[in-house]
Amino acid sequence: MRAADFRSVADAIAADIAAGRLPPGAKLPPQRDFAYDRGIAVSTASRVYSELARRGLVTGEVGRGTYVRSGPGRAGILQPEPPPAALDLQRTHSRLPEQEAVLAETLAGLAGAGGAMAFGQYGPAGTPQAQEIAAAFLAQDGHRADPADILFTGNGRQALAAALAALAAPGERIACEPLTYPMVKAIAARLGITLVPVAMDEEGLCPDALLQAHRANPLSGVYLQPTLHNPLGATMGPARRAALADLLDRTGLTAIEDAVYSFLADARPLACLAPDRVILVDSLSKRVMPSLTLGLVAAPPPLTDRLAASIRQGAWTALGLSLAAGMRWMAGGSAAALAAVKRRDAASRQVIAREALADLRVVGDGRAYHLWLELPETWRAEAFAAAALRQGIALIPAPAFAVAPGHAPNAVRLALAVPSPADLDQALRRLRRLAFAGDDQVVE
């Protein structure tokens, strides 16, 4: 079969999906059987399946096969926002009474001060005062970034986009964990950057696997979450962080350290160990609130100008109001106080979750606002997510996090932050009953 013909076969399958002849959840035959039925080579069948996955029409689950997606769409498209009526187990932004008080106090304080700064326009560096405050706020274990190397964006996602764009040109490669933050997948796709999945274990990304990937085909950098990894909750120990920092120094690779969940755990940032090789990205979205937030970038000195240019070119600079509010929170102690409240809240929700999901396999850290639920063999991840949504519960299936198509485990991520504790307990117990019921026993 000619090289172009695999697309024709993929087009025919896509037409069957669009017409409903292959409904959501339908299982495609194994590639070898598909090849035999179509009279094509197995290698061609593999390209057909890869093309369907690239289009977002099918998803593969390791050891279980390839299935028509329950919500087909283009690859790189983010998980949709949960329906307004659904109980939200998708987002990890907590909603606590203390946050409302902080917001009211902040807005009143800015108004009383005349709000001059809130009406200003600033570049990526904000103001020298803002840089001093942020450098002190991010300082840890004796390491404090030079205030001149602190940059600001509208939120953490923008900071990640700016860092990725600064490190890699379209067509270049950035390594990451095989399961990663879905927004990074979408940003990389928009920027034309190829994400390269690198093996991880219970502590996170494996340095030896990163070195092997870099030697096989040079990388432009690596994105990783060393503290409370999303979605698995893994946190690197000191020895793993030291080994990774040493590898960055030896290879000259630059890492983007996503520290957005670091406020929930005591772990020394990778940036402390390799300050010239790590771009630290953080934000106030989860520490304080998503509605009025600020993205923080602690840049390695050689990359500060390049990152500032990336922020300007992407139109990702912070608004004056957000910068003014963020300064008050970081300098006045509100951000630290809310972090302490949220630590206790996250830990209590983990207890609720583990009790409600008794007898099911869960993976995660007792300090995190999310949990990874491995499903019984009677379920597929996307079918379980669809069944849960029909019961009024929105969650995210594993394929949304998988970097390589066809390599998603049979699991879902549960975000624990949004519902009230009572609603969370009730929803998780419903999910437990659903998990044990099995796909073939669910009555529509």
PyMOL commands that set and color helices and strands:
alter all, ss='L'
color gray80, all
select helices_A, chain A and resi 5-19+31-38+42-54+97-112+117-119+128-138+147-149+156-167+182-191+207-216+238-251+262-264+270-273+301-313+320-332+334-356+381-390+398-400+421-437+439-441
alter helices_A, ss='H'
color red, helices_A
select strands_A, chain A and resi 27-28+58-61+65-68+87-88+150-153+173-176+194-197+200-201+204-205+221-224+255-258+278-283+295-298+361-363+370-374+393-394+396-397+411-415
alter strands_A, ss='S'
color yellow, strands_A
deselect
rebuild
show_as cartoon
